[in-house]
Amino acid sequence: MDFDDTPQEAEFRQVVRDWILANAPDDLLQQFCEAEAARDAGEGAATMLRVSRIWQRRKAEAGWACLAWPVEFGGRGATPIQRVIFDQEEGAYGRLSWLFRVGHHIAGPTLAAFASDAQRRALLPAIASGEKVWCQLFSEPASGSDLAGLRTRAVRDGEDWVVNGQKIWTTVGHIADYGLLLARTDATRPKHKGLTMFFIDMKSEGVEVRPIKDASDTYEFNEVYFTDVRIPDAQRLGEINEGWNVSLTTLMNERLSIGARLMTGVPELLDFAMACEMEDGTLAIDDPQVRSKLATWVTRANGLKYTVYRAVSALSRGERPGPENAIGKIVAASMSQEVAAFALSLQGPMGVVTDGGATGKFAHMLFEAAGKRIAGGTDEIMRNIIAERVLGLPGDIRVDRDVPFNAISSRGR
Ligand SMILES: Cc1cc2nc3c(=O)[nH]c(=O)nc-3n(C[C@H](O)[C@H](O)[C@H](O)COP(=O)(O)OP(=O)(O)OC[C@H]3O[C@@H](n4cnc5c(N)ncnc54)[C@H](O)[C@@H]3O)c2cc1C
């Protein structure tokens, strides 16, 4: 493919650039970073949500929110390439959309594919504008990589389903209005064939959200408990027991969204190395060891950029995000972890001081990178996907694949 903008794309980029320049949310981003650095689940989380909503609403009113979605669903009807151009120009301000990312990249595309027309019209514009926050209720204490082994049950009762069970690692669950829920609806079938997808109002009776503090002292995750929670059948997405196929759309979109922004840490490291003074008074950028590391990472970051371009051009031909997007996620996450660790070693003790500004940036990146290597599929699972579905190598051994779920031993789980 040709990597330069076409004349139409260049024109579009200029329109985006002008709008971002005229509306740059520097003050909001500053408030967001300060609130994030304060690390508290109450006031801090409320501030992060408030300032994020201001930027998201501003974008929605000007037609820049979820721009590849149809206009009637709150988007702009733009092409995938135009969406990428907007993301590139939005740059660091994109952090202000972080709290909405499950809605934008996971729940939104799933609703667009499987919800009724009335539900799409009611739910999607509120996702695009940031009015409603969504979370993803998939992982459980004994089923993360082995997602199809989940145990939360949904039992049919008239026009409703009654849900009991527990989810964990639910990002933004503590501020979410809705959740995308994968539950077991038939335990007599093999594990992939007895699951159903629903969406759920997080304020429903019987839903209990318990925040978890993570290693970086931040509240991002939650445990979510369901006790006799009733979900109307109208909130089922896809056919009964077909939830695994619905979740594949969701997971591919998730992996594309995680890989697509490609936070490698390389531009940040370059800026830092050009400003960092070493003990002998020289700049880090002039040190041969630093230069050698930088050269390796810049080369790898460029390889990644073109891999993503390839995925984007497939999208623009109307193809669905495929397993090759696993490559972007696996490389970007591990590279940002290496880059952050190296930058911290140059910074010394000051590197761990957090004040919401430049200091602490690499410490934050280091924690975040570790999470990225797990979220949406661990490195090992990504490698399995690449091996089996891109390279055509023999499959992982799955002894319980065709066994009824209720006949699989649960000892040790
Ligand atoms: C930052 C972050 C955000 C998250 N947000 C959400 C969210 O919003 N909603 C949600 O539902 N979940 C979320 N998760 C959970 C995430 O999806 C799971 O943590 C992930 O799928 C791994 O599952 P697990 O933690 O149970 O680890 P396990 O599956 O128990 O894996 C443990 C180890 O075994 C390895 N392993 C497992 N199976 C295989 C295999 N077949 N071959 C080779 N190695 C294997 C894994 O790679 C890993 O190293 C989030 C996680 C993180 C870190």
The ligand as an SDF file (V2000), in Angstrom:
LIG
                    3D

 53 58  0  0  0  0  0  0  0  0999 V2000
   -5.2670   -4.1930   32.7180 C   0  0  0  0  0  0  0  0  0  0  0  0
   -6.2970   -5.2930   32.6340 C   0  0  0  0  0  0  0  0  0  0  0  0
   -7.6050   -4.9850   32.3530 C   0  0  0  0  0  0  0  0  0  0  0  0
   -8.5680   -6.0040   32.2760 C   0  0  0  0  0  0  0  0  0  0  0  0
   -9.8750   -5.6570   32.0500 N   0  0  0  0  0  0  0  0  0  0  0  0
  -10.8090   -6.6270   31.9820 C   0  0  0  0  0  0  0  0  0  0  0  0
  -12.1800   -6.2770   31.7860 C   0  0  0  0  0  0  0  0  0  0  0  0
  -12.5510   -5.0940   31.7170 O   0  0  0  0  0  0  0  0  0  0  0  0
  -13.0880   -7.2610   31.7250 N   0  0  0  0  0  0  0  0  0  0  0  0
  -12.7430   -8.5810   31.8070 C   0  0  0  0  0  0  0  0  0  0  0  0
  -13.6190   -9.4280   31.6880 O   0  0  0  0  0  0  0  0  0  0  0  0
  -11.4510   -8.9470   32.0390 N   0  0  0  0  0  0  0  0  0  0  0  0
  -10.4790   -7.9970   32.1250 C   0  0  0  0  0  0  0  0  0  0  0  0
   -9.1700   -8.3390   32.3750 N   0  0  0  0  0  0  0  0  0  0  0  0
   -8.8410   -9.7510   32.5970 C   0  0  0  0  0  0  0  0  0  0  0  0
   -8.0540  -10.3870   31.4790 C   0  0  0  0  0  0  0  0  0  0  0  0
   -8.8470  -10.6170   30.3400 O   0  0  0  0  0  0  0  0  0  0  0  0
   -7.4600  -11.7000   32.0300 C   0  0  0  0  0  0  0  0  0  0  0  0
   -6.6090  -11.3510   33.1130 O   0  0  0  0  0  0  0  0  0  0  0  0
   -6.6910  -12.4440   30.9700 C   0  0  0  0  0  0  0  0  0  0  0  0
   -7.5430  -12.9720   29.9950 O   0  0  0  0  0  0  0  0  0  0  0  0
   -5.8460  -13.5940   31.6060 C   0  0  0  0  0  0  0  0  0  0  0  0
   -6.6220  -14.4010   32.4080 O   0  0  0  0  0  0  0  0  0  0  0  0
   -6.1730  -14.7650   33.8940 P   0  0  0  0  0  0  0  0  0  0  0  0
   -5.7880  -13.5050   34.6070 O   0  0  0  0  0  0  0  0  0  0  0  0
   -7.2510  -15.5990   34.4990 O   0  0  0  0  0  0  0  0  0  0  0  0
   -4.8320  -15.6320   33.7330 O   0  0  0  0  0  0  0  0  0  0  0  0
   -4.7670  -17.1850   33.3720 P   0  0  0  0  0  0  0  0  0  0  0  0
   -5.6600  -17.4600   32.2350 O   0  0  0  0  0  0  0  0  0  0  0  0
   -4.9710  -17.9610   34.6210 O   0  0  0  0  0  0  0  0  0  0  0  0
   -3.2720  -17.3220   32.8840 O   0  0  0  0  0  0  0  0  0  0  0  0
   -2.1750  -17.5170   33.7890 C   0  0  0  0  0  0  0  0  0  0  0  0
   -0.9240  -17.7620   32.9580 C   0  0  0  0  0  0  0  0  0  0  0  0
   -1.0620  -18.9720   32.1890 O   0  0  0  0  0  0  0  0  0  0  0  0
   -0.8310  -18.7430   30.7980 C   0  0  0  0  0  0  0  0  0  0  0  0
   -1.7140  -19.5820   29.9900 N   0  0  0  0  0  0  0  0  0  0  0  0
   -3.0390  -19.8090   30.2010 C   0  0  0  0  0  0  0  0  0  0  0  0
   -3.5320  -20.6100   29.2350 N   0  0  0  0  0  0  0  0  0  0  0  0
   -2.5040  -20.8870   28.3790 C   0  0  0  0  0  0  0  0  0  0  0  0
   -2.3860  -21.6640   27.1870 C   0  0  0  0  0  0  0  0  0  0  0  0
   -3.4370  -22.3090   26.6590 N   0  0  0  0  0  0  0  0  0  0  0  0
   -1.1700  -21.7130   26.5710 N   0  0  0  0  0  0  0  0  0  0  0  0
   -0.0970  -21.0510   27.1000 C   0  0  0  0  0  0  0  0  0  0  0  0
   -0.1550  -20.3130   28.2370 N   0  0  0  0  0  0  0  0  0  0  0  0
   -1.3360  -20.2220   28.8750 C   0  0  0  0  0  0  0  0  0  0  0  0
   -1.1800  -17.2620   30.6210 C   0  0  0  0  0  0  0  0  0  0  0  0
   -0.5300  -16.7300   29.4850 O   0  0  0  0  0  0  0  0  0  0  0  0
   -0.6640  -16.6500   31.9360 C   0  0  0  0  0  0  0  0  0  0  0  0
    0.7200  -16.4070   31.8390 O   0  0  0  0  0  0  0  0  0  0  0  0
   -8.1970   -7.3600   32.4770 C   0  0  0  0  0  0  0  0  0  0  0  0
   -6.8680   -7.6690   32.7860 C   0  0  0  0  0  0  0  0  0  0  0  0
   -5.9240   -6.6540   32.8710 C   0  0  0  0  0  0  0  0  0  0  0  0
   -4.5230   -7.0100   33.2340 C   0  0  0  0  0  0  0  0  0  0  0  0
  1  2  1  0
  2  3  1  0
  2 52  2  0
  3  4  2  0
  4  5  1  0
  4 50  1  0
  5  6  2  0
  6  7  1  0
  6 13  1  0
  7  8  2  0
  7  9  1  0
  9 10  1  0
 10 11  2  0
 10 12  1  0
 12 13  2  0
 13 14  1  0
 14 15  1  0
 14 50  1  0
 15 16  1  0
 16 17  1  0
 16 18  1  0
 18 19  1  0
 18 20  1  0
 20 21  1  0
 20 22  1  0
 22 23  1  0
 23 24  1  0
 24 25  2  0
 24 26  1  0
 24 27  1  0
 27 28  1  0
 28 29  2  0
 28 30  1  0
 28 31  1  0
 31 32  1  0
 32 33  1  0
 33 34  1  0
 33 48  1  0
 34 35  1  0
 35 36  1  0
 35 46  1  0
 36 37  1  0
 36 45  1  0
 37 38  2  0
 38 39  1  0
 39 40  1  0
 39 45  2  0
 40 41  1  0
 40 42  2  0
 42 43  1  0
 43 44  2  0
 44 45  1  0
 46 47  1  0
 46 48  1  0
 48 49  1  0
 50 51  2  0
 51 52  1  0
 52 53  1  0
M  END
$$$$
